[in-house]
Amino acid sequence: MSETPLVLVDGSSYLYRAFHALPPLTTSTGKPTGAVKGVLNMLLSLRKQYPDSPFAVVFDAKGKTFRDELFAEYKSHRPPMPETCAARSSRCTPASVRSASRCCASTASRPTT
């Protein structure tokens, strides 16, 4: 059995957390980037903590899932995700996550000054 853990990340939770924790950062053209930057920074931090581990980042599907049918109270206490936050989730693509992973993998072995 491998000593290297598989790291599973709740991408939707990371996005929601970053959306509420960071200021409304934008590009020069006004596109919001703060939440995506926060998600990628959190993933980079995890990659540094677990440099040899495989990662999987999973985002919630839009709409109801089988959990809603199994448990009527599923997420009933949560307010819906703000539309401005939901719009950012499309920017957290597999390509951006892979890119962050490669970036971190290439910098993790560099000494910090």
C-alpha positions as semicolon CSV with decimal commas, in nm:
position;residue;x (nm);y (nm);z (nm)
1;M;0,000;0,000;0,000
2;S;0,125;0,349;-0,082
3;E;0,225;0,590;0,194
4;T;0,128;0,880;-0,033
5;P;-0,229;0,995;0,036
6;L;-0,479;1,086;-0,231
7;V;-0,584;1,446;-0,170
8;L;-0,951;1,514;-0,243
9;V;-1,056;1,880;-0,251
10;D;-1,408;2,019;-0,230
11;G;-1,362;2,283;-0,500
12;S;-1,703;2,438;-0,442
13;S;-1,624;2,489;-0,075
14;Y;-1,288;2,644;-0,164
15;L;-1,456;2,877;-0,413
16;Y;-1,722;2,986;-0,165
17;R;-1,461;3,042;0,105
18;A;-1,234;3,244;-0,125
19;F;-1,526;3,448;-0,258
20;H;-1,615;3,566;0,093
21;A;-1,258;3,600;0,224
22;L;-1,095;3,807;-0,047
23;P;-1,159;4,157;-0,174
24;P;-1,324;4,196;-0,516
25;L;-1,010;4,170;-0,732
26;T;-1,051;4,223;-1,107
27;T;-0,850;4,221;-1,428
28;S;-0,777;4,540;-1,620
29;T;-1,095;4,473;-1,818
30;G;-1,308;4,436;-1,504
31;K;-1,342;4,055;-1,494
32;P;-1,358;3,932;-1,134
33;T;-1,061;3,719;-1,034
34;G;-1,043;3,730;-0,652
35;A;-1,222;3,402;-0,579
36;V;-1,033;3,213;-0,850
37;K;-0,704;3,351;-0,720
38;G;-0,802;3,239;-0,371
39;V;-0,890;2,886;-0,487
40;L;-0,564;2,850;-0,678
41;N;-0,362;2,982;-0,382
42;M;-0,527;2,728;-0,151
43;L;-0,454;2,450;-0,401
44;L;-0,092;2,563;-0,432
45;S;-0,063;2,553;-0,054
46;L;-0,197;2,196;-0,047
47;R;0,039;2,095;-0,326
48;K;0,333;2,224;-0,121
49;Q;0,212;2,027;0,181
50;Y;0,164;1,708;-0,024
51;P;0,408;1,737;-0,315
52;D;0,403;1,368;-0,411
53;S;0,030;1,308;-0,370
54;P;-0,222;1,278;-0,651
55;F;-0,496;1,541;-0,633
56;A;-0,860;1,549;-0,733
57;V;-1,062;1,871;-0,718
58;V;-1,438;1,825;-0,737
59;F;-1,703;2,094;-0,784
60;D;-2,072;2,057;-0,704
61;A;-2,301;1,994;-0,998
62;K;-2,552;2,267;-1,064
63;G;-2,902;2,185;-0,946
64;K;-3,037;1,901;-0,739
65;T;-2,853;1,573;-0,693
66;F;-2,938;1,226;-0,568
67;R;-2,858;1,351;-0,215
68;D;-3,160;1,581;-0,227
69;E;-3,382;1,280;-0,289
70;L;-3,218;1,072;-0,015
71;F;-3,219;1,343;0,248
72;A;-3,479;1,620;0,231
73;E;-3,278;1,842;0,468
74;Y;-2,962;1,824;0,253
75;K;-2,811;2,173;0,251
76;S;-3,146;2,318;0,357
77;H;-2,971;2,542;0,611
78;R;-2,750;2,699;0,344
79;P;-2,845;3,005;0,147
80;P;-2,798;2,970;-0,228
81;M;-2,458;3,061;-0,368
82;P;-2,453;3,428;-0,468
83;E;-2,481;3,467;-0,845
84;T;-2,156;3,664;-0,856
85;C;-1,981;3,372;-0,687
86;A;-2,142;3,112;-0,912
87;A;-2,023;3,303;-1,219
88;R;-1,662;3,259;-1,102
89;S;-1,691;2,882;-1,079
90;S;-1,670;2,861;-1,457
91;R;-1,317;3,001;-1,431
92;C;-1,204;2,719;-1,202
93;T;-1,167;2,475;-1,486
94;P;-0,965;2,155;-1,492
95;A;-0,712;2,341;-1,706
96;S;-0,665;2,615;-1,444
97;V;-0,629;2,356;-1,168
98;R;-0,377;2,155;-1,374
99;S;-0,189;2,474;-1,454
100;A;-0,168;2,566;-1,087
101;S;-0,052;2,216;-1,005
102;R;0,226;2,229;-1,266
103;C;0,328;2,575;-1,149
104;C;0,348;2,463;-0,791
105;A;0,525;2,139;-0,879
106;S;0,792;2,336;-1,065
107;T;0,838;2,586;-0,779
108;A;0,807;2,347;-0,484
109;S;1,162;2,225;-0,526
110;R;1,304;2,577;-0,548
111;P;1,460;2,713;-0,232
112;T;1,275;3,007;-0,080
113;T;1,468;3,323;-0,010
